[in-house]
Amino acid sequence: MYWKGIRFSNTAYLFMSVLIYLHVICDHHTFSGAPFDWVAQWLNAERNHFAA
């Protein structure tokens, strides 16, 4: 993509694609129902750090 002299790197295109992918997937789910539990397990984290 070339726009007014600005050229994006391959890494920028990768991050743009990931952002679009996440928006498409999460558009159909609420935050609590999003299918990304594997990320929380991989990071050894909980979804809501403020829950009692």
Summary of the structure (lengths in Angstrom):
residues: 52
radius of gyration: 16.0
end to end distance: 47.4
largest distance: 51.5
contacts: 74
relative contact order: 0.08
helix: 46%
strand: 8%
